[in-house]
Amino acid sequence: MPIKIKISISSLLLLISSYSTADTSLGVGLSTLGANIQLAQSLSHNINLRLEYNGASYDTDGATNGVDYDLDLDLSSIGLLFDWHALNNGFRVTLGGLYNDNRLSANSNLNGANLEVGDMTFTSAQVGQLQGDISFNSFSPYLGVGWGRAVHQGYSFNFDLGVVFQGKPDVDLRSVGGLFSNNALLLSEIETEERELQDDLDIFELYPVISFGLSYTF
């Protein structure tokens, strides 16, 4: 057998044996992305790979210049993250990405007699209810720092502070049940309302992450 092939097989066996003895941990936690569960694998003495799922639902409210909205925030994401313990201690730098299914559902509040949609005022009967879907980039990079080893003998407490770059919100509004729901004038003003709502939700473009968790290595 050629020497190069022998070296390749030996390297592969060494890699397999190193992973067979590598530590694996299972963890749970709470963060601004929701409750999470994660599986972490040590790749070397100072690099870990983490796979995690985050999820939660919240009810809140918001407003543009003329419309009050009831907002339902649904958080759902799957993250693949690399932890680098640069100083070989608990401090770590984390880089990775999320499959991001975070979204908002918006429903206009019907308490008022009139609604200012875009730059014009309509009666609530003309508009009916404005319903909208707000979504973000499906792939969102993540950058953060933290403390604690996700893969450590026994139990380990972990803290993370970072940001998800999920992009500008994509807003889709529609009029439901109104006398003017298919009226060209109202539809034009709804497009203006979409842009206003998008501007008001730009704060979600960079989504802050604060996370506390507990993991156990087995």
WONOR-V714161 format. One record per backbone hydrogen bond with DSSP energy under -0.5 kcal/mol. CO is the residue of the C=O (numbers start at 1). NH is the residue of the N-H. E is the energy in kcal/mol with one decimal. If there is no record, write none. Layout:
CO;NH;E  CO;NH;E
This chain:
2;6;-2.0  3;7;-2.5  4;8;-2.0  5;9;-2.5  6;10;-2.4  7;11;-2.4  8;12;-2.3  9;13;-2.5  10;14;-2.2  11;15;-2.3  12;16;-2.6  13;17;-2.5  14;18;-2.0  15;19;-2.0  16;20;-2.0  17;21;-1.0  19;22;-0.6  23;42;-2.3  24;218;-2.7  25;40;-2.5  26;216;-2.3  27;38;-2.6  28;214;-2.8  29;36;-2.5  30;212;-2.6  31;34;-1.9  34;31;-1.2  35;55;-2.0  36;29;-2.0  37;53;-2.4  38;27;-2.8  39;51;-2.8  40;25;-2.5  41;49;-3.1  46;85;-3.1  47;43;-2.9  47;44;-1.7  48;83;-2.5  49;41;-2.8  50;81;-2.7  51;39;-3.0  52;79;-2.5  53;37;-1.7  54;77;-2.1  55;35;-1.7  56;75;-3.3  58;73;-3.2  60;71;-2.6  62;69;-3.6  66;116;-1.2  67;64;-2.2  68;109;-3.1  69;62;-2.0  69;71;-0.6  70;107;-2.0  71;60;-3.1  71;73;-0.6  72;74;-0.6  72;105;-2.2  73;58;-2.7  73;75;-0.6  74;76;-0.5  74;103;-2.3  75;56;-2.0  76;101;-2.7  77;54;-2.8  78;99;-3.3  79;52;-2.3  80;97;-1.9  81;50;-3.2  82;84;-0.5  82;95;-2.1  83;48;-2.1  83;85;-0.6  84;86;-1.5  84;93;-2.3  85;88;-1.7  90;148;-1.5  92;146;-2.1  93;84;-2.8  94;144;-2.4  95;82;-2.7  96;142;-2.8  97;80;-2.5  98;100;-0.9  98;140;-2.3  99;78;-1.9  99;101;-0.6  102;136;-0.6  103;74;-2.8  104;134;-2.9  105;72;-2.5  106;132;-2.8  107;70;-3.1  113;124;-2.5  115;117;-1.0  115;122;-3.2  116;118;-0.6  117;120;-1.9  120;117;-1.7  122;115;-3.4  123;127;-2.0  124;128;-3.0  125;179;-2.4  126;180;-2.6  129;131;-0.6  129;176;-2.5  130;108;-2.6  131;174;-1.9  132;106;-2.5  133;172;-2.0  134;104;-2.8  135;170;-3.0  138;100;-3.5  138;140;-0.5  140;98;-2.4  141;165;-2.6  142;96;-2.0  143;163;-2.2  144;94;-2.9  145;161;-3.0  146;92;-2.2  147;159;-2.4  148;150;-0.7  150;152;-0.7  152;217;-0.6  154;217;-2.2  156;215;-2.6  158;213;-2.5  159;147;-2.6  160;211;-2.4  161;145;-2.7  162;209;-2.9  163;143;-1.8  163;165;-0.5  164;166;-1.4  164;207;-2.6  165;141;-0.6  166;137;-2.2  169;171;-0.6  170;135;-1.9  172;133;-2.0  174;131;-2.7  176;129;-2.4  178;181;-1.3  180;183;-2.1  183;187;-2.6  184;188;-1.9  185;189;-1.8  186;190;-2.2  187;191;-1.3  188;192;-1.2  189;193;-2.4  190;194;-2.4  191;195;-1.6  192;196;-2.0  193;197;-2.7  194;198;-2.5  195;199;-2.2  196;200;-2.1  197;201;-1.4  199;202;-1.0  201;204;-2.1  202;205;-2.0  205;166;-1.5  205;167;-0.9  205;207;-0.7  206;208;-0.6  207;164;-2.8  209;162;-2.5  210;32;-1.2  211;160;-2.4  212;30;-2.4  213;158;-2.7  214;28;-2.3  215;156;-2.4  216;26;-2.2  217;154;-0.6
